[in-house]
């Protein structure tokens, strides 16, 4: 099993969610997060004063899937979230040892 973790622009959440729904992804966890990459934030002007925002709002999407669907899901996220500009985000892929559904006690692929 695989965990796909995507950090995307907050305005791309609806597009990514709809694209994942269209390919049959049934479950995901979505969190509002803040952070920065190589961009190190942005500088903005408010009432003629310049200030720096070093932690930008992002969305983290987490999906547990089997290896067969990994490439399809990552490509779907990439296609829906990509703008071509700095700050589009990243996708991380992890191995998952096990999943246990608390309600039924099912484990492994049945619990996804």
C-alpha positions as CSV (number, residue, x, y, z in Angstrom):
1,X,0.0,0.0,0.0
2,X,1.0,3.6,-0.7
3,X,0.4,6.9,0.9
4,X,0.2,9.8,-1.5
5,X,0.6,13.2,0.1
6,X,0.2,16.3,-2.0
7,X,0.8,19.9,-1.0
8,X,-1.0,22.2,-3.4
9,X,-2.2,25.8,-3.8
10,X,-5.4,26.4,-1.8
11,X,-7.2,27.7,-4.9
12,X,-6.6,24.4,-6.7
13,X,-8.4,22.2,-4.1
14,X,-11.8,22.1,-5.9
15,X,-10.2,21.1,-9.3
16,X,-8.0,18.4,-7.7
17,X,-11.0,17.0,-5.7
18,X,-13.2,16.8,-8.7
19,X,-10.5,15.2,-10.8
20,X,-9.8,12.6,-8.1
21,X,-13.6,11.9,-7.8
22,X,-13.8,11.5,-11.6
23,X,-11.2,8.6,-11.5
24,X,-12.9,6.9,-8.6
25,X,-10.9,7.9,-5.6
26,X,-13.2,7.3,-2.7
27,X,-11.4,8.6,0.3
28,X,-8.9,11.3,1.2
29,X,-7.9,13.5,4.0
30,X,-7.6,17.3,3.4
31,X,-5.9,19.7,5.8
32,X,-5.1,23.4,5.7
33,X,-1.4,23.9,6.2
34,X,1.1,26.7,5.9
35,X,4.7,26.6,4.6
36,X,7.2,27.6,2.0
37,X,9.7,26.0,-0.3
38,X,12.5,27.5,-2.2
39,X,10.4,30.6,-2.8
40,X,10.7,31.6,0.9
41,X,7.4,33.4,0.9
42,X,6.2,36.6,-0.8
43,X,6.4,40.3,-0.2
44,X,3.1,42.3,-0.2
45,X,2.2,45.9,0.1
46,X,-0.7,47.0,2.3
47,X,-1.5,50.7,2.9
48,X,1.8,51.7,1.4
49,X,3.8,49.5,3.8
50,X,5.7,46.5,2.6
51,X,5.7,43.3,4.6
52,X,6.9,39.8,4.1
53,X,4.7,36.7,4.3
54,X,7.1,33.7,4.8
55,X,4.5,31.0,5.5
56,X,2.0,30.7,2.7
57,X,-1.4,28.9,3.0
58,X,-1.5,25.5,1.2
59,X,-3.6,22.4,1.2
60,X,-2.4,19.0,2.1
61,X,-4.2,16.0,0.5
62,X,-3.5,12.5,1.8
63,X,-4.6,9.4,0.0
64,X,-3.9,5.7,0.9
65,X,-4.1,3.4,-2.2
66,X,-2.7,0.3,-3.7
67,X,0.4,0.4,-5.9
68,X,-1.7,-0.2,-9.0
69,X,-3.5,3.1,-8.7
70,X,-0.5,5.2,-7.6
71,X,0.5,6.5,-11.0
72,X,-3.0,7.3,-12.1
73,X,-3.7,9.3,-8.9
74,X,-0.4,11.1,-8.9
75,X,-0.8,12.1,-12.6
76,X,-4.4,13.3,-11.9
77,X,-3.2,15.5,-9.0
78,X,-0.3,16.8,-11.1
79,X,-2.6,17.7,-14.1
80,X,-5.2,19.3,-11.9
81,X,-2.9,21.3,-9.6
82,X,-0.2,22.5,-12.0
83,X,-0.1,26.1,-13.1
84,X,3.6,26.2,-14.1
85,X,4.4,28.9,-11.5
86,X,6.6,28.8,-8.4
87,X,4.5,27.6,-5.5
88,X,2.5,24.8,-7.2
89,X,3.5,22.4,-4.5
90,X,4.9,18.9,-4.2
91,X,3.7,15.2,-4.2
92,X,5.3,12.8,-1.7
93,X,4.9,9.0,-1.9
94,X,5.4,6.7,1.1
95,X,5.2,3.0,1.7
96,X,2.4,2.0,4.2
97,X,2.9,-1.1,6.3
98,X,-0.7,-1.6,7.2
99,X,-4.1,0.0,7.5
100,X,-6.7,-1.0,10.1
101,X,-10.4,0.1,9.8
102,X,-11.4,0.9,13.4
103,X,-15.1,0.1,13.0
104,X,-14.7,-3.4,11.6
105,X,-11.1,-4.4,12.4
106,X,-10.4,-5.1,8.7
107,X,-6.8,-4.8,7.8
108,X,-4.7,-4.2,4.6
109,X,-6.3,-3.5,1.3
110,X,-9.8,-4.3,2.6
111,X,-9.5,-1.4,5.1
112,X,-8.8,1.2,2.4
